[in-house]
Amino acid sequence: MNKRALRTLAAGATLLLASCAHQPQLPVTVRQCDAVVSGKSFVLDARVHSDARVPIRGVRVTVDFYSDFTYSHFVAEAKLARELDPGQTQIVTFQPVNAKSPVRGRAMKCTATHLDYLDGTTADLPPVH
């Protein structure tokens, strides 16, 4: 094999291994994270499923939107009126914490970064380096 083919093969192998790396995550799945606009403010509605061992009473997410050639990244939080029990799914309404302006549509990415459990304990997503 020539040097170029070896470099291409090595780059492909590196990419394959990097894609197999495990991304840490909390024991919840956040799906269908949609912005709901009301006047000059907005909230996020998302379908949240718990795989936690204890009921959840609060969730914080980081959210990425891209709309009209504008990228928005912010944090949103929800204190649940009814706890989310293990194995259950419910629609959760999140309040944006640091959004600069309202967004519209569905989030490109919505990742749980913090959980408050009913027993008073918490869990945080470790920072990505």
Secondary structure by P-SEA (a helix, b strand, c coil): ccaaaaaaaaaaaaaaaaaacbbbbcccccccbbbbbccccbbbbbbccccccccccbbbbbbbbbcccbbbbbbbbbbccccccccbbbbbbbbbccccccccccccbbbbcbbbccccccccccccc
